[in-house]
Amino acid sequence: MKLLVGYASTQGQTRKIARHVADLLADRGHAAELMALEEAEGLEMARFDRAVLAASVHIGHYQASLVNFAETERAWLNAHPVLFLSVSLAAAGHDAEEWRALDGIAADMAEATGWTPSQVVHVAGAYAPSRYDVFTRFTLRRIIAAKDPEADLSKDKEYTDWAALDAAVAAWLAA
Ligand SMILES: Cc1cc2nc3c(=O)[nH]c(=O)nc-3n(C[C@H](O)[C@H](O)[C@H](O)COP(=O)(O)O)c2cc1C
């Protein structure tokens, strides 16, 4: 199968997740094309059988490149099996309210773009103070301190569960 793995990433964790998924697909004998969605303008979607799209949540929204791509390609996306990986820090915890908010963020994106993903998987992202500006570092420190009291707030920390991601992608491929 020929698959597009398109991603939008601000600090780099979603790019890492998308690369991991593209490698997994290739290991399983598929042809996977990895691409930043900001570079996807004019992409010939008819070349692909399926797609995995990934984007991360920043202050309740996905990146503009995901939203623009979804709006432009919604006819293809709605007509094909597409796995949407929604990356966030809320997905690293078990707070029911935060999980409801994640569903709302994905639903808002669907309403705004006209693309309703056939499957959404929420993936835990990363805390990356080494990549933040001063204001973002201050804000995220407070969030992580509340969410993960064990964390060393001066160090980057990855919350992505790679085995769970592999299982979700494998199940989607088999479906
Ligand atoms: C400025 C900023 C705002 C964020 N806002 C949210 C948010 O509203 N909800 C959430 O669950 N995670 C939020 N996060 C966490 C990111 O989704 C997480 O760090 C993710 O790994 C970022 O992916 P990226 O490295 O691909 O950009 C935020 C992170 C930053 C830096």
The ligand as a Gaussian input file, in Angstrom:
#p B3LYP/6-31G(d) Opt

LIG

0 1
 C        2.712000      26.860000      23.952000
 C        2.182000      25.451000      24.152000
 C        0.813000      25.263000      24.301000
 C        0.310000      23.970000      24.508000
 N       -1.039000      23.803000      24.665000
 C       -1.526000      22.567000      24.919000
 C       -2.930000      22.390000      25.132000
 O       -3.746000      23.303000      25.024000
 N       -3.348000      21.133000      25.445000
 C       -2.486000      20.075000      25.555000
 O       -2.931000      18.978000      25.869000
 N       -1.159000      20.211000      25.314000
 C       -0.665000      21.436000      25.006000
 N        0.667000      21.599000      24.779000
 C        1.543000      20.416000      24.752000
 C        1.911000      20.001000      23.321000
 O        0.793000      19.501000      22.632000
 C        3.010000      18.942000      23.431000
 O        4.150000      19.528000      24.000000
 C        3.375000      18.324000      22.080000
 O        4.358000      17.318000      22.287000
 C        3.914000      19.363000      21.095000
 O        4.150000      18.757000      19.863000
 P        5.235000      19.292000      18.827000
 O        6.581000      19.109000      19.504000
 O        5.074000      18.441000      17.654000
 O        4.913000      20.725000      18.582000
 C        1.194000      22.859000      24.566000
 C        2.571000      23.069000      24.392000
 C        3.065000      24.342000      24.190000
 C        4.546000      24.533000      24.022000

